[in-house]
Structures are given as C-alpha cells and as structure tokens.
Amino acid sequence: MSVAPVRLTYILSLCLALIGGMALAAPGDVGTPAADFNLQVFGGGTQSLSQNSGKVVMLFVIGYG
C-alpha cells in the first residue's frame, strides 16, 4: 500500500471534521454574534447592544449576593 493515498485520506478527513465543527457553532461560541439586550445605565436611560454595532464592547457585570 502506498503512503500517499493514506496521507490524502487523513488530510481530507481532518478538513471535513474542521468544517463540520464550524457548522455546529452554538450561540455563545467565539465568533458568533451576541444576542441584542438592553441595560439600564447610571443616571437614567437604557443602552442596547445594537446601538454599538461594529464597535468593540466590553461588558462588566458585578453581582451582589
């Protein structure tokens, strides 16, 4: 048996596994868009995630007991 067909089969199988894994991305996975939400801001009013479309957003959450 030649090594080339075995190597080609291995490479094709690896590529298909990687492509299949990308298709199974679930919400919350890296690279998937976040769901829109609204938050109350200090001083009154609300802020939604969609208002910052195209910008880098850092969300800092503090939980109290």
PDB file with one MODEL, atoms N, CA, C and O in Angstrom:
MODEL        1
ATOM      1  N   MET A   1       0.849  -1.175   0.000  1.00  0.00           N
ATOM      2  CA  MET A   1       0.000   0.000   0.000  1.00  0.00           C
ATOM      3  C   MET A   1       0.892   1.235   0.000  1.00  0.00           C
ATOM      4  O   MET A   1       1.907   1.283   0.696  1.00  0.00           O
ATOM      5  N   SER A   2       0.509   2.212  -0.774  1.00  0.00           N
ATOM      6  CA  SER A   2       1.273   3.448  -0.881  1.00  0.00           C
ATOM      7  C   SER A   2       0.919   4.390   0.271  1.00  0.00           C
ATOM      8  O   SER A   2      -0.204   4.371   0.775  1.00  0.00           O
ATOM      9  N   VAL A   3       1.871   5.199   0.673  1.00  0.00           N
ATOM     10  CA  VAL A   3       1.668   6.135   1.769  1.00  0.00           C
ATOM     11  C   VAL A   3       0.823   7.329   1.323  1.00  0.00           C
ATOM     12  O   VAL A   3       0.059   7.867   2.125  1.00  0.00           O
ATOM     13  N   ALA A   4       0.939   7.749   0.082  1.00  0.00           N
ATOM     14  CA  ALA A   4       0.240   8.944  -0.412  1.00  0.00           C
ATOM     15  C   ALA A   4      -1.281   8.845  -0.271  1.00  0.00           C
ATOM     16  O   ALA A   4      -1.888   9.794   0.225  1.00  0.00           O
ATOM     17  N   PRO A   5      -1.940   7.731  -0.686  1.00  0.00           N
ATOM     18  CA  PRO A   5      -3.397   7.667  -0.510  1.00  0.00           C
ATOM     19  C   PRO A   5      -3.820   7.703   0.958  1.00  0.00           C
ATOM     20  O   PRO A   5      -4.851   8.291   1.285  1.00  0.00           O
ATOM     21  N   VAL A   6      -3.052   7.093   1.833  1.00  0.00           N
ATOM     22  CA  VAL A   6      -3.378   7.100   3.253  1.00  0.00           C
ATOM     23  C   VAL A   6      -3.256   8.521   3.800  1.00  0.00           C
ATOM     24  O   VAL A   6      -4.117   8.976   4.552  1.00  0.00           O
ATOM     25  N   ARG A   7      -2.197   9.213   3.426  1.00  0.00           N
ATOM     26  CA  ARG A   7      -1.990  10.588   3.871  1.00  0.00           C
ATOM     27  C   ARG A   7      -3.092  11.491   3.328  1.00  0.00           C
ATOM     28  O   ARG A   7      -3.606  12.336   4.061  1.00  0.00           O
ATOM     29  N   LEU A   8      -3.465  11.332   2.065  1.00  0.00           N
ATOM     30  CA  LEU A   8      -4.532  12.138   1.463  1.00  0.00           C
ATOM     31  C   LEU A   8      -5.859  11.873   2.156  1.00  0.00           C
ATOM     32  O   LEU A   8      -6.616  12.812   2.402  1.00  0.00           O
ATOM     33  N   THR A   9      -6.159  10.629   2.474  1.00  0.00           N
ATOM     34  CA  THR A   9      -7.392  10.295   3.181  1.00  0.00           C
ATOM     35  C   THR A   9      -7.408  10.929   4.564  1.00  0.00           C
ATOM     36  O   THR A   9      -8.444  11.424   5.010  1.00  0.00           O
ATOM     37  N   TYR A  10      -6.268  10.917   5.244  1.00  0.00           N
ATOM     38  CA  TYR A  10      -6.158  11.527   6.569  1.00  0.00           C
ATOM     39  C   TYR A  10      -6.393  13.035   6.491  1.00  0.00           C
ATOM     40  O   TYR A  10      -7.126  13.592   7.309  1.00  0.00           O
ATOM     41  N   ILE A  11      -5.781  13.689   5.525  1.00  0.00           N
ATOM     42  CA  ILE A  11      -5.925  15.139   5.365  1.00  0.00           C
ATOM     43  C   ILE A  11      -7.360  15.501   5.023  1.00  0.00           C
ATOM     44  O   ILE A  11      -7.895  16.457   5.584  1.00  0.00           O
ATOM     45  N   LEU A  12      -7.993  14.774   4.128  1.00  0.00           N
ATOM     46  CA  LEU A  12      -9.389  15.045   3.769  1.00  0.00           C
ATOM     47  C   LEU A  12     -10.321  14.829   4.963  1.00  0.00           C
ATOM     48  O   LEU A  12     -11.258  15.602   5.161  1.00  0.00           O
ATOM     49  N   SER A  13     -10.076  13.802   5.745  1.00  0.00           N
ATOM     50  CA  SER A  13     -10.898  13.542   6.923  1.00  0.00           C
ATOM     51  C   SER A  13     -10.748  14.666   7.941  1.00  0.00           C
ATOM     52  O   SER A  13     -11.729  15.090   8.552  1.00  0.00           O
ATOM     53  N   LEU A  14      -9.535  15.143   8.122  1.00  0.00           N
ATOM     54  CA  LEU A  14      -9.286  16.237   9.049  1.00  0.00           C
ATOM     55  C   LEU A  14      -9.990  17.513   8.585  1.00  0.00           C
ATOM     56  O   LEU A  14     -10.586  18.219   9.399  1.00  0.00           O
ATOM     57  N   CYS A  15      -9.925  17.815   7.290  1.00  0.00           N
ATOM     58  CA  CYS A  15     -10.592  19.002   6.752  1.00  0.00           C
ATOM     59  C   CYS A  15     -12.103  18.917   6.931  1.00  0.00           C
ATOM     60  O   CYS A  15     -12.735  19.904   7.308  1.00  0.00           O
ATOM     61  N   LEU A  16     -12.681  17.772   6.670  1.00  0.00           N
ATOM     62  CA  LEU A  16     -14.123  17.608   6.837  1.00  0.00           C
ATOM     63  C   LEU A  16     -14.532  17.748   8.303  1.00  0.00           C
ATOM     64  O   LEU A  16     -15.587  18.307   8.603  1.00  0.00           O
ATOM     65  N   ALA A  17     -13.711  17.250   9.205  1.00  0.00           N
ATOM     66  CA  ALA A  17     -14.023  17.379  10.635  1.00  0.00           C
ATOM     67  C   ALA A  17     -13.976  18.841  11.063  1.00  0.00           C
ATOM     68  O   ALA A  17     -14.822  19.288  11.838  1.00  0.00           O
ATOM     69  N   LEU A  18     -12.998  19.586  10.566  1.00  0.00           N
ATOM     70  CA  LEU A  18     -12.901  21.007  10.917  1.00  0.00           C
ATOM     71  C   LEU A  18     -14.072  21.803  10.355  1.00  0.00           C
ATOM     72  O   LEU A  18     -14.635  22.653  11.044  1.00  0.00           O
ATOM     73  N   ILE A  19     -14.436  21.534   9.118  1.00  0.00           N
ATOM     74  CA  ILE A  19     -15.563  22.239   8.502  1.00  0.00           C
ATOM     75  C   ILE A  19     -16.861  21.878   9.226  1.00  0.00           C
ATOM     76  O   ILE A  19     -17.696  22.754   9.455  1.00  0.00           O
ATOM     77  N   GLY A  20     -17.043  20.638   9.580  1.00  0.00           N
ATOM     78  CA  GLY A  20     -18.228  20.205  10.316  1.00  0.00           C
ATOM     79  C   GLY A  20     -18.306  20.855  11.677  1.00  0.00           C
ATOM     80  O   GLY A  20     -19.397  21.201  12.129  1.00  0.00           O
ATOM     81  N   GLY A  21     -17.180  21.030  12.343  1.00  0.00           N
ATOM     82  CA  GLY A  21     -17.146  21.678  13.643  1.00  0.00           C
ATOM     83  C   GLY A  21     -17.529  23.140  13.562  1.00  0.00           C
ATOM     84  O   GLY A  21     -18.168  23.664  14.475  1.00  0.00           O
ATOM     85  N   MET A  22     -17.152  23.805  12.488  1.00  0.00           N
ATOM     86  CA  MET A  22     -17.506  25.214  12.322  1.00  0.00           C
ATOM     87  C   MET A  22     -19.005  25.366  12.090  1.00  0.00           C
ATOM     88  O   MET A  22     -19.603  26.356  12.513  1.00  0.00           O
ATOM     89  N   ALA A  23     -19.604  24.403  11.430  1.00  0.00           N
ATOM     90  CA  ALA A  23     -21.035  24.480  11.143  1.00  0.00           C
ATOM     91  C   ALA A  23     -21.872  24.269  12.400  1.00  0.00           C
ATOM     92  O   ALA A  23     -23.051  24.625  12.422  1.00  0.00           O
ATOM     93  N   LEU A  24     -21.285  23.701  13.433  1.00  0.00           N
ATOM     94  CA  LEU A  24     -22.020  23.405  14.650  1.00  0.00           C
ATOM     95  C   LEU A  24     -21.859  24.482  15.722  1.00  0.00           C
ATOM     96  O   LEU A  24     -22.154  24.238  16.891  1.00  0.00           O
ATOM     97  N   ALA A  25     -21.395  25.666  15.336  1.00  0.00           N
ATOM     98  CA  ALA A  25     -21.206  26.737  16.316  1.00  0.00           C
ATOM     99  C   ALA A  25     -22.540  27.090  16.963  1.00  0.00           C
ATOM    100  O   ALA A  25     -23.543  27.288  16.278  1.00  0.00           O
ATOM    101  N   ALA A  26     -22.539  27.164  18.266  1.00  0.00           N
ATOM    102  CA  ALA A  26     -23.743  27.472  19.030  1.00  0.00           C
ATOM    103  C   ALA A  26     -23.676  28.905  19.538  1.00  0.00           C
ATOM    104  O   ALA A  26     -22.594  29.490  19.593  1.00  0.00           O
ATOM    105  N   PRO A  27     -24.812  29.476  19.908  1.00  0.00           N
ATOM    106  CA  PRO A  27     -24.775  30.816  20.482  1.00  0.00           C
ATOM    107  C   PRO A  27     -23.852  30.850  21.694  1.00  0.00           C
ATOM    108  O   PRO A  27     -23.887  29.956  22.538  1.00  0.00           O
ATOM    109  N   GLY A  28     -23.040  31.873  21.769  1.00  0.00           N
ATOM    110  CA  GLY A  28     -22.085  31.994  22.857  1.00  0.00           C
ATOM    111  C   GLY A  28     -20.704  31.504  22.497  1.00  0.00           C
ATOM    112  O   GLY A  28     -19.756  31.726  23.249  1.00  0.00           O
ATOM    113  N   ASP A  29     -20.568  30.843  21.360  1.00  0.00           N
ATOM    114  CA  ASP A  29     -19.252  30.405  20.911  1.00  0.00           C
ATOM    115  C   ASP A  29     -18.490  31.592  20.350  1.00  0.00           C
ATOM    116  O   ASP A  29     -19.096  32.555  19.882  1.00  0.00           O
ATOM    117  N   VAL A  30     -17.187  31.532  20.393  1.00  0.00           N
ATOM    118  CA  VAL A  30     -16.341  32.594  19.860  1.00  0.00           C
ATOM    119  C   VAL A  30     -16.634  32.777  18.378  1.00  0.00           C
ATOM    120  O   VAL A  30     -16.670  31.811  17.616  1.00  0.00           O
ATOM    121  N   GLY A  31     -16.841  34.016  17.984  1.00  0.00           N
ATOM    122  CA  GLY A  31     -17.092  34.324  16.577  1.00  0.00           C
ATOM    123  C   GLY A  31     -18.555  34.429  16.202  1.00  0.00           C
ATOM    124  O   GLY A  31     -18.869  34.865  15.094  1.00  0.00           O
ATOM    125  N   THR A  32     -19.462  34.045  17.089  1.00  0.00           N
ATOM    126  CA  THR A  32     -20.886  34.177  16.788  1.00  0.00           C
ATOM    127  C   THR A  32     -21.400  35.486  17.367  1.00  0.00           C
ATOM    128  O   THR A  32     -20.972  35.896  18.446  1.00  0.00           O
ATOM    129  N   PRO A  33     -22.318  36.149  16.658  1.00  0.00           N
ATOM    130  CA  PRO A  33     -22.845  37.416  17.166  1.00  0.00           C
ATOM    131  C   PRO A  33     -23.618  37.231  18.467  1.00  0.00           C
ATOM    132  O   PRO A  33     -24.298  36.224  18.662  1.00  0.00           O
ATOM    133  N   ALA A  34     -23.505  38.206  19.343  1.00  0.00           N
ATOM    134  CA  ALA A  34     -24.231  38.172  20.614  1.00  0.00           C
ATOM    135  C   ALA A  34     -25.680  38.592  20.381  1.00  0.00           C
ATOM    136  O   ALA A  34     -25.967  39.375  19.475  1.00  0.00           O
ATOM    137  N   ALA A  35     -26.576  38.077  21.189  1.00  0.00           N
ATOM    138  CA  ALA A  35     -27.986  38.470  21.125  1.00  0.00           C
ATOM    139  C   ALA A  35     -28.132  39.889  21.649  1.00  0.00           C
ATOM    140  O   ALA A  35     -27.424  40.285  22.576  1.00  0.00           O
ATOM    141  N   ASP A  36     -29.042  40.656  21.065  1.00  0.00           N
ATOM    142  CA  ASP A  36     -29.261  42.034  21.499  1.00  0.00           C
ATOM    143  C   ASP A  36     -29.927  42.042  22.871  1.00  0.00           C
ATOM    144  O   ASP A  36     -30.769  41.194  23.169  1.00  0.00           O
ATOM    145  N   PHE A  37     -29.542  43.005  23.699  1.00  0.00           N
ATOM    146  CA  PHE A  37     -30.155  43.155  25.020  1.00  0.00           C
ATOM    147  C   PHE A  37     -30.097  44.620  25.416  1.00  0.00           C
ATOM    148  O   PHE A  37     -29.325  45.392  24.848  1.00  0.00           O
ATOM    149  N   ASN A  38     -30.913  45.003  26.391  1.00  0.00           N
ATOM    150  CA  ASN A  38     -30.962  46.363  26.919  1.00  0.00           C
ATOM    151  C   ASN A  38     -30.533  46.357  28.375  1.00  0.00           C
ATOM    152  O   ASN A  38     -30.861  45.437  29.124  1.00  0.00           O
ATOM    153  N   LEU A  39     -29.798  47.389  28.774  1.00  0.00           N
ATOM    154  CA  LEU A  39     -29.381  47.550  30.157  1.00  0.00           C
ATOM    155  C   LEU A  39     -29.735  48.955  30.620  1.00  0.00           C
ATOM    156  O   LEU A  39     -29.710  49.904  29.837  1.00  0.00           O
ATOM    157  N   GLN A  40     -30.065  49.078  31.908  1.00  0.00           N
ATOM    158  CA  GLN A  40     -30.257  50.396  32.493  1.00  0.00           C
ATOM    159  C   GLN A  40     -28.877  50.970  32.809  1.00  0.00           C
ATOM    160  O   GLN A  40     -28.010  50.266  33.327  1.00  0.00           O
ATOM    161  N   VAL A  41     -28.678  52.246  32.495  1.00  0.00           N
ATOM    162  CA  VAL A  41     -27.395  52.884  32.761  1.00  0.00           C
ATOM    163  C   VAL A  41     -27.520  53.835  33.940  1.00  0.00           C
ATOM    164  O   VAL A  41     -28.607  54.331  34.237  1.00  0.00           O
ATOM    165  N   PHE A  42     -26.397  54.086  34.609  1.00  0.00           N
ATOM    166  CA  PHE A  42     -26.391  55.030  35.730  1.00  0.00           C
ATOM    167  C   PHE A  42     -26.791  56.407  35.217  1.00  0.00           C
ATOM    168  O   PHE A  42     -26.336  56.826  34.153  1.00  0.00           O
ATOM    169  N   GLY A  43     -27.620  57.103  35.949  1.00  0.00           N
ATOM    170  CA  GLY A  43     -28.079  58.424  35.543  1.00  0.00           C
ATOM    171  C   GLY A  43     -29.379  58.371  34.758  1.00  0.00           C
ATOM    172  O   GLY A  43     -29.882  59.406  34.322  1.00  0.00           O
ATOM    173  N   GLY A  44     -29.929  57.171  34.572  1.00  0.00           N
ATOM    174  CA  GLY A  44     -31.195  57.010  33.860  1.00  0.00           C
ATOM    175  C   GLY A  44     -30.987  56.638  32.403  1.00  0.00           C
ATOM    176  O   GLY A  44     -29.911  56.835  31.838  1.00  0.00           O
ATOM    177  N   GLY A  45     -32.018  56.108  31.822  1.00  0.00           N
ATOM    178  CA  GLY A  45     -31.972  55.690  30.423  1.00  0.00           C
ATOM    179  C   GLY A  45     -31.551  54.250  30.254  1.00  0.00           C
ATOM    180  O   GLY A  45     -31.277  53.548  31.227  1.00  0.00           O
ATOM    181  N   THR A  46     -31.503  53.820  29.014  1.00  0.00           N
ATOM    182  CA  THR A  46     -31.097  52.452  28.694  1.00  0.00           C
ATOM    183  C   THR A  46     -30.072  52.477  27.574  1.00  0.00           C
ATOM    184  O   THR A  46     -29.959  53.452  26.831  1.00  0.00           O
ATOM    185  N   GLN A  47     -29.349  51.413  27.472  1.00  0.00           N
ATOM    186  CA  GLN A  47     -28.359  51.226  26.410  1.00  0.00           C
ATOM    187  C   GLN A  47     -28.555  49.833  25.855  1.00  0.00           C
ATOM    188  O   GLN A  47     -28.655  48.869  26.614  1.00  0.00           O
ATOM    189  N   SER A  48     -28.613  49.712  24.525  1.00  0.00           N
ATOM    190  CA  SER A  48     -28.762  48.386  23.923  1.00  0.00           C
ATOM    191  C   SER A  48     -27.473  48.013  23.200  1.00  0.00           C
ATOM    192  O   SER A  48     -26.712  48.883  22.776  1.00  0.00           O
ATOM    193  N   LEU A  49     -27.243  46.739  23.067  1.00  0.00           N
ATOM    194  CA  LEU A  49     -26.056  46.253  22.388  1.00  0.00           C
ATOM    195  C   LEU A  49     -26.067  46.666  20.918  1.00  0.00           C
ATOM    196  O   LEU A  49     -25.016  46.965  20.352  1.00  0.00           O
ATOM    197  N   SER A  50     -27.245  46.686  20.299  1.00  0.00           N
ATOM    198  CA  SER A  50     -27.334  47.022  18.879  1.00  0.00           C
ATOM    199  C   SER A  50     -26.952  48.474  18.586  1.00  0.00           C
ATOM    200  O   SER A  50     -26.615  48.799  17.448  1.00  0.00           O
ATOM    201  N   GLN A  51     -27.000  49.350  19.587  1.00  0.00           N
ATOM    202  CA  GLN A  51     -26.584  50.739  19.393  1.00  0.00           C
ATOM    203  C   GLN A  51     -25.078  50.847  19.169  1.00  0.00           C
ATOM    204  O   GLN A  51     -24.593  51.871  18.689  1.00  0.00           O
ATOM    205  N   ASN A  52     -24.347  49.805  19.513  1.00  0.00           N
ATOM    206  CA  ASN A  52     -22.892  49.796  19.374  1.00  0.00           C
ATOM    207  C   ASN A  52     -22.420  48.844  18.282  1.00  0.00           C
ATOM    208  O   ASN A  52     -21.302  48.332  18.339  1.00  0.00           O
ATOM    209  N   SER A  53     -23.269  48.608  17.294  1.00  0.00           N
ATOM    210  CA  SER A  53     -22.928  47.683  16.218  1.00  0.00           C
ATOM    211  C   SER A  53     -21.648  48.134  15.514  1.00  0.00           C
ATOM    212  O   SER A  53     -21.505  49.304  15.160  1.00  0.00           O
ATOM    213  N   GLY A  54     -20.731  47.207  15.317  1.00  0.00           N
ATOM    214  CA  GLY A  54     -19.475  47.497  14.651  1.00  0.00           C
ATOM    215  C   GLY A  54     -18.381  48.002  15.575  1.00  0.00           C
ATOM    216  O   GLY A  54     -17.264  48.261  15.127  1.00  0.00           O
ATOM    217  N   LYS A  55     -18.683  48.145  16.850  1.00  0.00           N
ATOM    218  CA  LYS A  55     -17.698  48.621  17.826  1.00  0.00           C
ATOM    219  C   LYS A  55     -17.338  47.485  18.778  1.00  0.00           C
ATOM    220  O   LYS A  55     -18.094  46.526  18.932  1.00  0.00           O
ATOM    221  N   VAL A  56     -16.195  47.603  19.402  1.00  0.00           N
ATOM    222  CA  VAL A  56     -15.807  46.644  20.432  1.00  0.00           C
ATOM    223  C   VAL A  56     -16.518  47.041  21.726  1.00  0.00           C
ATOM    224  O   VAL A  56     -16.441  48.192  22.156  1.00  0.00           O
ATOM    225  N   VAL A  57     -17.212  46.080  22.344  1.00  0.00           N
ATOM    226  CA  VAL A  57     -17.975  46.342  23.564  1.00  0.00           C
ATOM    227  C   VAL A  57     -17.437  45.440  24.672  1.00  0.00           C
ATOM    228  O   VAL A  57     -17.283  44.233  24.489  1.00  0.00           O
ATOM    229  N   MET A  58     -17.155  46.048  25.820  1.00  0.00           N
ATOM    230  CA  MET A  58     -16.712  45.265  26.981  1.00  0.00           C
ATOM    231  C   MET A  58     -17.796  45.392  28.053  1.00  0.00           C
ATOM    232  O   MET A  58     -18.128  46.495  28.487  1.00  0.00           O
ATOM    233  N   LEU A  59     -18.325  44.281  28.462  1.00  0.00           N
ATOM    234  CA  LEU A  59     -19.401  44.250  29.443  1.00  0.00           C
ATOM    235  C   LEU A  59     -18.816  43.845  30.793  1.00  0.00           C
ATOM    236  O   LEU A  59     -18.200  42.787  30.919  1.00  0.00           O
ATOM    237  N   PHE A  60     -19.011  44.682  31.784  1.00  0.00           N
ATOM    238  CA  PHE A  60     -18.525  44.405  33.138  1.00  0.00           C
ATOM    239  C   PHE A  60     -19.722  44.247  34.034  1.00  0.00           C
ATOM    240  O   PHE A  60     -20.533  45.164  34.164  1.00  0.00           O
ATOM    241  N   VAL A  61     -19.842  43.090  34.657  1.00  0.00           N
ATOM    242  CA  VAL A  61     -21.017  42.785  35.482  1.00  0.00           C
ATOM    243  C   VAL A  61     -20.568  42.546  36.909  1.00  0.00           C
ATOM    244  O   VAL A  61     -19.632  41.785  37.156  1.00  0.00           O
ATOM    245  N   ILE A  62     -21.239  43.198  37.849  1.00  0.00           N
ATOM    246  CA  ILE A  62     -20.974  42.979  39.267  1.00  0.00           C
ATOM    247  C   ILE A  62     -22.240  42.392  39.873  1.00  0.00           C
ATOM    248  O   ILE A  62     -23.316  42.974  39.743  1.00  0.00           O
ATOM    249  N   GLY A  63     -22.122  41.262  40.525  1.00  0.00           N
ATOM    250  CA  GLY A  63     -23.275  40.645  41.162  1.00  0.00           C
ATOM    251  C   GLY A  63     -23.249  40.875  42.655  1.00  0.00           C
ATOM    252  O   GLY A  63     -22.206  40.736  43.295  1.00  0.00           O
ATOM    253  N   TYR A  64     -24.365  41.217  43.198  1.00  0.00           N
ATOM    254  CA  TYR A  64     -24.477  41.412  44.638  1.00  0.00           C
ATOM    255  C   TYR A  64     -25.306  40.287  45.222  1.00  0.00           C
ATOM    256  O   TYR A  64     -26.488  40.151  44.906  1.00  0.00           O
ATOM    257  N   GLY A  65     -24.691  39.480  46.073  1.00  0.00           N
ATOM    258  CA  GLY A  65     -25.248  38.395  46.828  1.00  0.00           C
ATOM    259  C   GLY A  65     -26.503  37.859  46.419  1.00  0.00           C
ATOM    260  O   GLY A  65     -27.009  36.927  47.044  1.00  0.00           O
TER     261      GLY A  65
ENDMDL
END
